[in-house]
């Protein structure tokens, strides 16, 4: 008997469809790269800013600080005052200069209603320029 070769055993069925799986993998990798790279490209934008000719506001020679402690006591610089005496003591220190800025320093535990009462007392005394003092947090968010 002769040796017969099996011609049909190794035949693969030819497919006419495109295999898109490798293309999807490549597109997903590109999508992730662009999603990561896009925010990084906009973080550090170099801008050459123009110079301003405005003069900085002059700092007062001796600023007046009104401190509100956590026990609701008021201190004008280092002198303890009540809300009722606040206007008279301020007039004494500022020589009745109502244009002077009063810097209010409040403890972080002071409630909002007390802060508003103190600001109302300042407004009632005629002091409308009020600055709120806080700590600068450099580099923290």
C-alpha positions in Angstrom: 0.0 0.0 0.0 1.1 3.4 -0.8 1.5 6.3 1.5 -1.3 8.7 1.2 -0.9 12.3 2.2 -3.8 13.8 4.0 -4.4 17.0 2.1 -7.4 18.2 4.1 -6.2 17.7 7.7 -4.0 20.9 7.9 -6.3 23.3 6.1 -7.2 26.4 8.1 -10.4 28.2 7.4 -9.6 31.6 5.9 -11.2 34.5 7.8 -12.0 37.7 6.0 -12.6 39.7 9.3 -10.1 42.2 10.7 -8.9 41.4 14.2 -9.4 44.6 16.1 -8.3 43.5 19.5 -4.7 44.7 19.1 -6.0 48.1 17.8 -8.2 48.5 20.9 -5.2 47.7 23.2 -3.1 50.3 21.5 -5.9 52.9 21.6 -6.5 52.3 25.4 -2.7 52.8 26.1 -2.7 56.0 24.1 -5.9 57.2 25.9 -4.2 56.6 29.3 -1.0 58.4 28.2 -3.0 61.4 27.0 -5.1 61.5 30.1 -2.0 61.5 32.3 0.0 63.9 30.1 -2.7 66.5 29.4 -3.0 67.9 33.0 0.8 67.9 33.5 1.2 70.0 30.4 -1.0 72.8 31.8 0.4 73.0 35.3 3.6 74.9 34.6 2.7 77.7 32.1 5.4 80.3 31.7 3.9 83.8 31.3 5.9 87.0 31.2 3.8 89.4 33.2 3.9 93.1 32.6 5.1 95.4 35.4 2.6 97.4 37.4 3.1 101.1 38.0 0.8 101.2 41.0 2.4 102.2 44.3 1.8 99.7 47.1 -0.4 100.9 49.9 1.6 102.4 52.7 1.7 100.3 55.8 0.5 102.1 58.9 3.2 103.2 61.3 1.6 101.4 64.3 -1.3 99.1 63.3 -4.1 98.7 65.8 -5.0 95.1 66.5 -8.2 94.1 68.1 -7.9 90.5 69.4 -10.8 88.2 70.3 -9.7 85.4 72.5 -11.4 82.0 72.8 -13.0 83.0 76.1 -14.8 86.0 74.3 -12.5 88.6 75.9 -11.5 91.6 73.7 -8.0 93.1 73.7 -7.1 96.3 71.9 -3.4 95.8 71.4 -2.5 94.6 74.9 -5.3 96.4 76.8 -8.4 94.4 77.7 -11.6 96.3 76.7 -15.3 95.5 76.7 -17.6 95.9 73.7 -19.2 98.9 75.4 -15.9 100.7 75.9 -14.5 99.8 72.5 -15.5 103.0 70.7 -14.1 105.3 73.4 -10.8 103.5 73.7 -10.4 103.4 69.9 -11.1 107.1 69.7 -8.4 107.7 72.3 -5.8 105.5 70.5 -6.5 106.8 67.0 -7.1 110.4 68.1 -10.6 110.0 66.5 -9.2 109.2 63.1 -12.0 107.1 61.7 -10.1 106.3 58.5 -7.5 104.2 60.3 -7.8 100.4 59.6 -8.5 98.2 62.6 -7.0 94.7 62.2 -9.2 92.1 63.9 -7.5 88.9 65.1 -9.9 86.2 66.2 -9.2 82.8 67.7 -10.4 80.1 65.4 -12.8 78.8 68.0 -14.6 82.2 68.3 -18.2 81.8 66.9 -19.5 83.8 64.1 -22.1 85.7 66.1 -19.4 87.1 68.5 -17.3 88.2 65.5 -20.4 90.0 64.0 -21.1 91.7 67.3 -17.6 93.0 67.5 -17.7 94.2 63.9 -21.1 95.9 64.6 -19.5 97.6 67.6 -16.7 98.9 65.4 -19.1 100.1 62.8 -21.2 101.8 65.5 -18.1 103.6 66.7 -17.5 104.9 63.1 -14.6 102.6 62.1 -15.5 101.2 58.7 -12.1 100.0 57.6 -11.6 96.6 59.2 -9.0 94.0 58.2 -9.3 90.4 59.2 -5.9 88.8 60.2 -5.1 85.1 59.5 -2.1 82.9 59.2 -0.5 82.4 55.8 -0.3 78.8 54.8 2.5 78.5 52.3 2.4 75.4 50.2 -0.5 73.8 52.0 -3.9 73.1 50.6 
